[in-house]
């Protein structure tokens, strides 16, 4: 089994070619075999960050787990996509994930594999859920392989293909970030902060207002030609303890039977498609934090505070996100005004404060 070889690698292969290119080609051949066994490909197309992305599934086992979070970005098929991501699971196809060509001591944080992430081919493996991510930036071809599609973690359904999109988008002027975003057609706010700071509550509170939603967790940023946010996922996540603050969203929860072990997961495009947009210019950065009083207010924030709210959470969660990401975010926070959003207990007041800020109040 693959996981056994990951935990206890076969060191007898030292004489073989263990280059990333050889591994990529091995995965490619295995996927073609899996696709044939599954009866051919199932394809979906999306416009993500201004680029056409093709998802090519080996069979249908993973379609319902991967696509709901991306449905607001769906487009018609294209013969020339910018990136193709091949998606497969071993159980439904009967084709095993190719065994690794590296020893266990090369694994580092975030699924990184030392010496296998700095060139054209990027590789990351997550031992717990047994998920392999591979990308060739020259061929614009990637592979996402999980052992059992029926065991896809809820956070992978909520933020699918996170690692591959991060790798590829940074090569094309887009920075994958851990942040929320709400606004209007002409501009909006970026919500930055560590988990539990109030990003999701703030973003979801704005659904019942004139504001539109681009993200509560992950999105894409660019500096050029202006600071701009691209939506990645229409999914939202809420801690179970926070659901009572937004009771009108309870019918939207897709995993209500598992809230004792998972965050509440909501696919907003399914329930309120008119509120989910593909992006807008960023006019302000907001750093939510719980104030403990009824009213919601604004307090000026420094570029350093804004960078601390954005950079660590982004860099820690994404393999290969380092100095380049830090520099891009440092430039981004200097380009727009910044405020602490002092969150009050009256949740309904939050969108009013953001609307007032965007309108120049």
ZIWO-V844740 format. One record per backbone hydrogen bond with DSSP energy under -1.0 kcal/mol. CO is the residue of the C=O (numbers start at 1). NH is the residue of the N-H. E is the energy in kcal/mol with one decimal. If there is no record, write none. Layout:
co:CO nh:NH e:E
co:CO nh:NH e:E
This chain:
co:1 nh:5 e:-1.4
co:2 nh:6 e:-1.8
co:3 nh:7 e:-2.5
co:4 nh:8 e:-2.4
co:10 nh:13 e:-1.1
co:13 nh:16 e:-2.1
co:19 nh:23 e:-1.9
co:20 nh:24 e:-2.8
co:21 nh:25 e:-2.4
co:22 nh:26 e:-1.9
co:23 nh:27 e:-2.5
co:24 nh:28 e:-2.5
co:25 nh:29 e:-2.2
co:26 nh:30 e:-2.1
co:27 nh:31 e:-2.6
co:28 nh:32 e:-2.2
co:29 nh:33 e:-1.9
co:30 nh:34 e:-2.5
co:31 nh:35 e:-3.0
co:32 nh:36 e:-1.8
co:33 nh:37 e:-2.3
co:34 nh:38 e:-2.2
co:35 nh:40 e:-2.8
co:36 nh:39 e:-1.2
co:42 nh:57 e:-3.1
co:44 nh:55 e:-3.2
co:45 nh:75 e:-2.0
co:46 nh:53 e:-3.4
co:48 nh:51 e:-1.4
co:51 nh:48 e:-2.6
co:52 nh:82 e:-2.0
co:52 nh:83 e:-1.4
co:53 nh:46 e:-2.3
co:54 nh:85 e:-3.1
co:55 nh:44 e:-2.0
co:56 nh:87 e:-2.6
co:57 nh:42 e:-1.9
co:57 nh:59 e:-1.4
co:62 nh:66 e:-2.0
co:63 nh:67 e:-2.3
co:67 nh:70 e:-1.8
co:69 nh:234 e:-2.5
co:70 nh:73 e:-2.4
co:71 nh:74 e:-1.4
co:73 nh:47 e:-2.8
co:83 nh:54 e:-3.0
co:84 nh:142 e:-2.5
co:85 nh:56 e:-2.8
co:86 nh:144 e:-3.0
co:87 nh:58 e:-2.6
co:88 nh:146 e:-2.1
co:90 nh:94 e:-2.2
co:103 nh:106 e:-1.4
co:104 nh:107 e:-1.5
co:106 nh:114 e:-2.9
co:109 nh:112 e:-1.8
co:111 nh:125 e:-1.9
co:112 nh:108 e:-2.2
co:113 nh:116 e:-2.2
co:116 nh:123 e:-1.2
co:120 nh:137 e:-2.8
co:122 nh:135 e:-2.2
co:124 nh:133 e:-3.0
co:126 nh:130 e:-1.1
co:126 nh:131 e:-1.7
co:130 nh:147 e:-1.3
co:131 nh:126 e:-2.6
co:132 nh:145 e:-2.4
co:133 nh:124 e:-2.4
co:134 nh:143 e:-2.8
co:135 nh:122 e:-2.8
co:136 nh:140 e:-1.3
co:136 nh:141 e:-1.5
co:140 nh:84 e:-2.0
co:141 nh:136 e:-2.6
co:142 nh:86 e:-3.2
co:143 nh:134 e:-2.3
co:144 nh:88 e:-2.3
co:145 nh:132 e:-3.2
co:146 nh:90 e:-1.4
co:147 nh:91 e:-2.3
co:148 nh:151 e:-1.7
co:149 nh:152 e:-1.1
co:153 nh:156 e:-1.0
co:153 nh:157 e:-1.5
co:154 nh:158 e:-2.2
co:155 nh:159 e:-1.7
co:161 nh:165 e:-2.4
co:162 nh:166 e:-2.1
co:163 nh:167 e:-2.5
co:164 nh:168 e:-2.6
co:165 nh:169 e:-2.6
co:166 nh:170 e:-1.7
co:169 nh:172 e:-1.5
co:169 nh:174 e:-2.5
co:175 nh:221 e:-2.3
co:177 nh:179 e:-1.1
co:177 nh:219 e:-1.9
co:180 nh:191 e:-3.0
co:181 nh:214 e:-2.6
co:181 nh:215 e:-1.7
co:182 nh:189 e:-3.1
co:183 nh:212 e:-3.3
co:187 nh:184 e:-2.6
co:188 nh:283 e:-3.0
co:188 nh:284 e:-1.2
co:189 nh:182 e:-1.4
co:190 nh:286 e:-3.3
co:191 nh:180 e:-2.6
co:194 nh:197 e:-1.8
co:198 nh:202 e:-2.3
co:199 nh:203 e:-2.7
co:200 nh:204 e:-2.8
co:201 nh:205 e:-2.0
co:204 nh:207 e:-1.3
co:212 nh:183 e:-2.0
co:213 nh:277 e:-2.5
co:215 nh:181 e:-2.6
co:219 nh:177 e:-2.9
co:220 nh:230 e:-2.8
co:221 nh:175 e:-2.9
co:222 nh:228 e:-2.2
co:227 nh:282 e:-2.3
co:228 nh:222 e:-1.8
co:229 nh:280 e:-1.5
co:230 nh:220 e:-2.4
co:234 nh:268 e:-2.0
co:236 nh:266 e:-2.6
co:238 nh:264 e:-3.1
co:239 nh:242 e:-2.0
co:242 nh:245 e:-1.5
co:243 nh:246 e:-1.7
co:246 nh:249 e:-2.1
co:247 nh:250 e:-1.5
co:249 nh:252 e:-1.8
co:250 nh:253 e:-1.5
co:255 nh:258 e:-2.3
co:258 nh:261 e:-1.9
co:258 nh:262 e:-1.5
co:264 nh:238 e:-2.0
co:265 nh:254 e:-3.3
co:266 nh:236 e:-2.4
co:268 nh:272 e:-3.5
co:272 nh:275 e:-2.0
co:275 nh:213 e:-3.5
co:278 nh:231 e:-2.5
co:280 nh:229 e:-2.3
co:281 nh:188 e:-2.3
co:284 nh:190 e:-2.2
co:285 nh:339 e:-2.4
co:286 nh:192 e:-2.5
co:287 nh:341 e:-1.7
co:289 nh:343 e:-2.7
co:293 nh:345 e:-1.7
co:294 nh:346 e:-2.0
co:297 nh:342 e:-2.4
co:299 nh:340 e:-4.1
co:302 nh:306 e:-2.0
co:303 nh:307 e:-2.5
co:304 nh:308 e:-2.4
co:305 nh:309 e:-1.4
co:306 nh:310 e:-1.4
co:307 nh:311 e:-2.9
co:310 nh:314 e:-1.5
co:311 nh:315 e:-3.1
co:312 nh:316 e:-2.6
co:313 nh:317 e:-1.0
co:318 nh:321 e:-1.7
co:322 nh:326 e:-2.4
co:323 nh:327 e:-2.6
co:324 nh:328 e:-2.1
co:325 nh:329 e:-2.5
co:326 nh:330 e:-2.4
co:327 nh:331 e:-2.0
co:328 nh:332 e:-2.2
co:329 nh:333 e:-2.4
co:332 nh:335 e:-1.5
co:337 nh:285 e:-2.5
co:338 nh:301 e:-1.9
co:339 nh:287 e:-2.5
co:340 nh:299 e:-1.9
co:341 nh:289 e:-2.1
co:341 nh:343 e:-1.2
co:342 nh:297 e:-1.6
co:343 nh:291 e:-2.7
co:345 nh:347 e:-1.4
co:346 nh:349 e:-1.7
co:347 nh:350 e:-1.6
co:349 nh:353 e:-1.8
co:350 nh:354 e:-1.9
co:351 nh:355 e:-2.9
co:352 nh:356 e:-2.4
co:353 nh:357 e:-2.0
co:354 nh:358 e:-2.5
co:355 nh:359 e:-1.8
co:356 nh:361 e:-3.6
co:357 nh:360 e:-1.4
